[in-house]
Amino acid sequence: MYLNYLHWVEKSIYIYKKLIPPCGVYVLDVKNKWDVIIVGAGPAGSAAGYMLAKKGFNVLILERGRQPGYKELFGGRVYAEPLREIYGNDLEKAPIHRWVKREKLSFVDGSKLVSIEYQSDTSTSFTTYLPQLARWMADKAGEAGALLVEEVTVDRIIYKDGKVIGVGSGSDEVYADLVIDAEGVNRLLLEGLGLVVKLQPEQVAVGAKETIKLGEDKINERFGLNKEEGMAWLLMGGITDYIPGGAFIYTNKDSVSIGLVLHLGHAIKEVKDHISQMVEKLRLHPQLRNLWIDGDIMEYGGHLTPEAGPAMMPKKLALNGFLITGDAGGLLLNVGYTIRGVDFAAYTGYLAAKAAIEAHDKGGFTEQNLKAYESMLKNSFVYKDLTRLTGMQDLYNDPGMFKALPKLAVGTAANVFEIDLETPGVWNSFNKARRNAGLGLLSLAWKGYRLMKKM
């Protein structure tokens, strides 16, 4: 049947309904041709759907999961300003758990760690659960007039006579003047169009996460936070067995999200334990475990994330009747001290919608008209950050950086603070740690220069 018609009615009527007075009957307008079809109800797809529906386009959003966000995973922090540009003051009604006012970066070597901490009275980011935020964003698109249909797997893009005209799911086909691909990092539809090659390990990272239920008061006490104040904590070094990547800790309202992100190309070669066991080692680390010792694990999962920046962007982001946005476009930034995924995805979906509106006003969704999306993207903070900080990816190909620098930082601190009889000087403590880490002065200077230049 046409995309499981009865399933559509049952699952979607509570999201999108038209009340026809005076009879009070809900009528679902299900049809086979739409102005815009969006594949994926993640942050990119929902932001695009929201903007287009607000402008009066008939928008259909197809989501593979049971609900928006159920097939997605992220650490836990979202930068607010890009979403505020999309949703304005409505963002304050989003499912925000805590505003991040404390940032922490730690280097780990064995059971020891050394940290840099930043505290502020203001905040530009918040913590949340992705399913809650994705649901809220999808509902905003629904309120604007878009139709969301869940549990539909789009398995192909329909391309005919030089343009995209719709999507297919099994034997069903649905047609539109414009299709927006927001399918995420597993870009099977784009592979089918020949716009990208199969994902390579060097292009992505693998993430694994646990969410530990703890209680609001315990989180405030153990992390030294005030009510509704949050912490974002990133760690590197021995916490990932010195494999390029890092660990994260985010405080939610009454739970803590912890996990690892490992560069997949290195993880394939170097991981000795299953990644789930590595997350357990993080949870049981002697300097961390007391933070959540009596908590209950309420969620765990794993996910791939784009890591190669512009190098993994598709050949084109616009075709006749077609746009690519979010993780499908490789548009995520990980620079070690922060990760930007949800806000980048939402903002690129927003730009895709703006480009579609402009193209429509210029006469149609031709490739020439839709190319404005690529221009908008390249002039945005998203692309500028990705290109400006793309050198960070080179550091992922230098495993020594992830081993030497944590050992140097922790070793220096240990030499300074663990005093036996004589009080050590800082320079002597540094040199001792440098030698123990196997770093020559010239090698260290070069690594430091490269690190600062690429950051």
C-alpha positions in Angstrom: 0.0 0.0 0.0 1.0 3.6 -0.4 3.6 3.9 2.4 1.4 1.8 4.7 -1.5 4.2 4.5 -3.3 2.9 7.6 0.0 3.2 9.6 0.2 6.8 8.5 -3.3 7.5 9.7 -2.8 5.8 13.1 0.7 7.2 13.8 0.3 10.7 12.4 -3.2 12.0 13.1 -2.2 13.2 16.6 0.7 15.3 15.1 -1.0 16.9 12.1 -4.7 17.4 12.1 -7.2 19.8 10.5 -10.3 20.5 12.4 -13.2 21.2 10.1 -16.0 23.1 11.9 -18.6 22.6 13.0 -18.5 18.8 12.9 -15.4 18.4 15.0 -13.9 15.6 12.9 -10.2 15.3 12.4 -9.2 14.9 8.7 -5.8 13.7 7.6 -4.8 15.0 4.2 -2.7 12.1 2.8 -1.6 12.5 -0.8 1.0 11.2 -3.1 2.6 14.5 -4.2 4.1 17.0 -2.0 6.0 20.3 -2.3 8.9 19.0 -0.2 9.8 15.6 1.2 12.4 15.5 4.0 14.2 12.2 4.8 15.0 12.1 8.5 13.4 13.9 11.5 16.7 14.7 13.2 17.7 18.2 14.0 18.5 19.0 10.4 15.3 17.6 8.9 13.0 19.0 11.5 14.6 22.5 11.3 14.2 22.5 7.5 10.6 21.2 7.8 9.7 23.9 10.4 11.0 26.7 8.2 9.4 25.4 5.0 6.0 24.6 6.6 5.9 28.1 8.2 6.2 29.5 4.6 3.2 27.5 3.5 4.9 24.6 1.7 3.2 21.2 2.0 6.0 19.2 3.8 6.3 15.5 4.5 9.0 14.4 6.9 9.8 10.6 6.8 11.5 9.2 9.9 12.9 5.7 10.1 12.8 5.5 13.9 9.8 4.9 16.2 10.1 8.5 17.2 12.4 11.4 16.3 15.8 11.0 18.0 15.4 7.3 18.8 17.8 6.3 16.1 20.3 9.0 17.1 22.9 9.4 19.8 25.0 12.3 21.0 27.0 13.3 24.1 24.5 15.7 25.7 25.4 19.4 25.0 23.9 21.7 22.4 25.0 25.3 21.6 22.0 27.5 21.8 22.6 30.5 19.4 22.1 28.6 16.1 18.8 27.2 17.4 17.8 30.6 18.8 18.1 32.0 15.3 15.7 29.4 14.0 13.2 29.3 16.9 13.6 32.7 18.5 12.2 32.9 22.0 10.4 29.6 21.6 13.8 28.0 22.3 13.2 28.7 26.0 10.3 26.2 25.8 12.6 23.4 24.6 13.5 20.5 26.9 16.6 22.2 28.3 18.0 20.4 31.3 20.9 22.6 32.5 22.7 25.6 31.1 26.4 24.8 31.0 28.3 27.3 33.1 31.3 25.1 34.0 33.7 23.7 31.4 36.4 21.2 32.3 39.2 19.6 30.2 41.3 16.8 31.7 44.4 14.9 30.7 44.4 11.3 32.1 47.4 9.0 32.6 46.5 5.8 34.5 44.7 6.7 37.8 45.9 10.3 37.7 44.5 13.3 35.9 45.2 17.0 35.7 42.4 19.5 34.7 41.8 22.9 33.4 38.5 24.4 34.5 36.5 27.4 33.3 33.5 28.9 35.2 31.1 31.6 34.2 27.9 33.3 35.2 26.6 33.1 31.6 26.2 30.3 29.2 25.9 29.7 25.5 25.1 25.9 25.6 22.8 23.6 27.4 22.4 19.8 28.1 19.5 17.7 27.1 18.4 14.3 26.0 18.5 14.1 22.2 15.1 12.2 21.9 13.4 14.9 23.9 15.0 17.7 21.8 14.4 16.0 18.5 10.8 15.3 19.5 10.3 19.0 20.4 11.8 20.1 17.1 9.7 17.7 15.1 6.6 18.9 17.0 7.5 22.5 16.1 7.6 21.4 12.4 4.2 19.7 12.9 2.7 22.8 14.5 3.9 24.8 11.5 2.0 22.4 9.2 4.4 19.6 8.3 3.3 16.0 8.4 5.7 13.6 10.2 5.4 9.9 9.5 7.5 7.6 11.6 8.8 4.0 11.1 9.2 4.5 7.4 12.5 3.5 5.9 13.3 5.3 2.7 15.5 3.0 0.6 16.0 5.0 -2.5 15.9 8.5 -4.1 13.9 8.5 -7.3 15.9 10.2 -10.0 14.4 10.6 -13.5 15.1 12.8 -16.5 18.0 14.6 -14.8 16.2 15.5 -11.6 15.0 14.0 -8.2 11.3 13.6 -8.2 10.6 11.6 -5.0 11.6 8.8 -2.7 10.8 5.1 -2.5 10.2 2.7 0.4 9.8 -0.9 -0.7 7.1 -1.0 -3.4 5.8 2.5 -2.4 6.8 5.7 -4.0 6.0 9.3 -2.9 6.7 12.3 -5.1 7.7 15.9 -4.5 9.1 19.0 -6.2 12.0 19.0 -3.7 13.6 16.2 -1.6 15.9 17.2 1.3 18.3 14.4 2.4 18.8 14.6 6.2 19.4 10.9 6.6 22.4 11.2 8.9 25.9 9.8 8.8 24.9 6.4 7.2 24.6 7.9 3.8 23.1 5.0 1.9 20.8 7.1 -0.2 23.6 9.3 -1.3 25.7 6.3 -2.1 22.8 5.1 -4.3 22.9 8.4 -6.2 26.7 8.1 -6.6 27.3 11.4 -4.7 29.5 9.8 -2.0 31.5 6.6 -1.7 31.0 4.1 1.1 32.1 5.5 4.5 35.8 4.9 5.3 37.0 4.3 8.8 39.2 7.4 8.5 36.1 9.6 7.9 34.2 8.8 11.1 34.4 8.2 14.8 32.5 5.7 16.9 30.8 6.9 20.1 29.5 4.9 23.0 27.5 6.3 25.9 25.9 5.5 29.2 23.3 7.7 31.0 23.3 7.3 34.8 20.3 8.3 36.9 21.5 10.0 40.0 19.1 12.7 41.2 19.2 16.5 40.9 20.5 17.2 44.4 23.3 14.6 44.2 24.5 16.1 40.9 24.6 19.6 42.3 26.5 18.4 45.4 29.0 16.2 43.7 29.8 18.4 40.8 29.7 21.6 42.8 26.8 23.1 40.8 23.9 25.4 41.6 20.3 24.6 40.6 19.9 24.4 36.8 23.7 24.9 36.3 25.5 22.4 34.2 29.0 21.1 33.5 30.6 19.9 30.3 33.7 17.8 30.9 36.0 16.4 28.2 38.9 14.1 28.9 41.8 12.7 26.8 44.7 10.3 27.1 44.7 7.1 29.1 40.9 7.4 29.4 40.7 6.1 25.8 43.9 3.9 26.1 45.7 6.8 24.3 43.7 6.1 21.1 42.8 9.3 19.2 39.5 10.5 20.5 38.3 11.4 24.0 35.7 11.0 26.7 32.9 13.2 27.8 30.8 13.8 31.0 27.7 16.0 30.8 25.3 16.8 33.7 21.6 16.6 32.9 18.8 17.6 35.2 18.9 14.4 37.3 21.3 12.2 35.4 24.9 12.2 34.0 25.8 11.2 30.5 29.3 9.7 30.1 31.0 8.1 27.1 33.8 7.9 24.6 34.4 9.0 21.1 37.2 7.1 19.2 38.5 7.8 15.7 37.4 4.7 13.9 40.5 4.2 11.8 42.7 4.0 14.8 40.1 2.1 17.0 40.0 -0.7 14.4 43.7 -1.2 14.8 44.3 -0.5 18.4 41.2 -1.2 20.6 42.0 -4.2 22.8 38.7 -4.4 24.6 35.2 -3.9 23.3 34.2 -0.2 23.4 31.5 -1.0 25.9 34.2 -2.2 28.3 36.1 1.0 27.7 33.0 3.0 28.8 32.8 0.8 31.9 36.5 1.6 32.6 35.6 5.3 32.4 32.6 4.8 34.7 34.8 2.9 37.2 37.9 5.2 37.0 39.2 5.8 40.5 39.0 9.6 40.2 35.5 9.6 38.7 33.5 6.7 40.1 32.5 8.4 43.3 30.6 11.1 41.3 27.9 8.5 40.3 28.7 5.5 42.5 25.1 4.9 43.7 23.5 5.8 40.3 21.5 3.5 38.0 22.4 3.0 34.4 19.2 4.0 32.5 20.5 4.1 28.9 23.4 3.0 26.7 24.1 3.0 23.0 26.6 3.6 20.2 26.7 5.8 17.1 29.0 6.9 14.2 29.8 10.6 13.8 31.4 12.4 10.8 35.0 13.5 11.5 36.6 14.4 8.2 34.9 17.7 7.7 35.0 19.1 4.2 36.9 16.0 3.0 33.8 13.9 3.4 31.3 16.3 2.0 29.4 15.0 -1.1 30.5 16.0 -4.6 27.4 18.3 -4.7 25.0 19.5 -2.0 22.4 20.5 -4.6 20.9 18.8 -7.6 17.8 19.4 -9.6 15.1 18.9 -6.9 17.5 17.8 -4.2 19.4 19.2 -1.2 21.7 17.5 1.3 22.0 18.7 4.9 23.2 17.8 8.4 25.4 14.8 9.1 24.7 13.5 5.6 26.8 16.4 4.3 29.6 15.6 6.8 28.8 18.8 8.7 30.0 18.1 12.2 32.9 19.6 14.1 35.0 17.8 16.7 38.1 19.8 17.9 38.8 17.9 21.1 37.8 20.7 23.5 34.3 20.8 22.1 32.0 18.9 19.8 29.3 20.6 17.6 26.8 18.3 16.0 23.2 19.1 16.8 23.5 22.9 16.4 25.5 22.5 13.1 22.8 20.0 11.8 19.9 22.2 12.7 21.5 25.3 11.2 22.4 23.6 7.9 18.7 22.4 7.8 17.7 26.0 8.3 20.0 27.2 5.5 18.6 24.4 3.2 15.1 25.7 3.9 16.1 29.3 3.2 17.7 28.3 -0.1 14.6 26.3 -1.1 12.4 29.3 -0.4 14.6 31.5 -2.5 14.7 28.9 -5.3 11.0 28.6 -5.3 10.6 32.4 -5.6 13.1 32.4 -8.5 11.1 30.0 -10.5 11.7 26.5 -9.2 13.9 23.9 -7.5 16.5 23.7 -10.3 20.1 23.0 -9.5 21.1 26.5 -10.5 18.6 28.0 -8.1 19.4 25.6 -5.3 23.1 26.3 -5.5 22.4 29.3 -3.3 22.4 26.7 -0.5 26.1 26.0 -1.1 26.9 29.8 -1.1 24.9 30.3 2.1 26.7 27.4 3.7 30.2 28.6 2.7 29.4 32.0 4.1 28.1 30.6 7.4 30.0 29.9 10.7 29.5 26.2 10.0 31.7 25.9 6.9 34.1 28.6 8.2 34.7 26.6 11.3 35.0 23.3 9.4 37.6 24.7 7.1 39.5 26.8 9.6 39.8 24.0 12.1 40.1 21.1 9.6 43.8 20.7 10.6 42.6 19.1 13.8 41.9 16.0 11.8 45.6 15.8 11.1 46.2 15.4 14.8 43.9 12.4 14.9 46.5 10.8 12.6 49.2 11.4 15.2 48.5 8.9 18.0 51.7 10.1 19.7 50.0 13.4 20.4 47.3 11.6 22.4 49.8 9.7 24.4 52.7 12.1 24.9 50.8 15.3 25.9 48.6 13.7 28.6 51.6 11.9 30.0 53.6 15.2 30.0 50.8 17.2 31.7 50.0 14.6 34.3 53.7 13.8 34.9 54.6 17.4 35.4 51.7 17.9 37.9 52.7 14.7 39.8 56.3 15.8 40.0 55.3 19.3 41.3 52.7 18.2 43.9 53.9 14.7 45.1 56.7 15.9 47.4 58.9 13.6 49.3 61.8 15.6 50.9 63.0 18.2 48.5 60.6 20.7 46.9 60.9 20.3 43.1 61.2 23.2 40.8 58.6 23.5 38.0 61.2 23.4 35.2 62.9 20.3 36.6 59.5 18.6 37.1 58.6 19.4 33.5 61.9 18.1 32.2 61.6 14.9 34.2 58.0 14.3 32.8 59.2 15.1 29.3 61.9 12.5 29.5 59.6 9.9 30.9 57.2 10.6 28.1 60.0 10.1 25.6 59.8 13.6 24.2 62.8 15.6 23.1 62.7 19.4 23.4 62.6 20.0 19.7 60.0 17.3 19.2 57.9 18.8 22.0 58.2 22.3 20.6 57.1 21.0 17.2 54.1 19.2 18.5 53.1 22.2 20.6 53.4 24.5 17.6 51.3 22.2 15.4 48.7 21.8 18.1 48.3 25.6 18.7 48.3 26.4 15.0 45.6 23.8 14.2 43.4 24.8 17.1 
